[in-house]
Amino acid sequence: MSTVNLVYFSWVRERIGKGEETLEVPADVVTIADLLAHLKTLGEEYEMALEHQNVIRAAINQEHVEHDEPIAGAREIALFPPMTGG
């Protein structure tokens, strides 16, 4: 297991009910996609927030990454919905 610092933004934060948390993730959680799948098992609020995980954007250490990006060594992982213009 490894520990990861997660930060949630916008409606992801609203649906999960918190802005950030530190989690122990199992060894088989290797990529952002694995992390999203794991988070969905933590409760209904996570399942709702990440229901359409293909639209969730991610950043590792404040750098945008794809869902196949390995999370090893990440100090912070941010999850947020797509950005909209305005």
Steps between C-alpha positions, in 0.01 A plus 500: 500500500603856442363828628372761258376854556181563300349840421150532351364798308163637388211251485733208575568667839131577551387143432772335710441750779860600568772704334791272575608187682795270549435138407680169519473340157557130431811389310293407195394864455767605251344760266249783520239265346571243774467774762164615363372141500623453858342824620163391360506207747526732802135598516197633321627859497819395318302284262275795412788746465700268275208335318624625162868458574598554135418872540696541825825689453805430713823670598799352677712753690309779318570362151212380282523128419303234313321213674776252408761705691673310785441652844820368663684778682211746475491753785159631398230382261223741404170387348267742328232523231572633150569872487238711331546831328356814640 
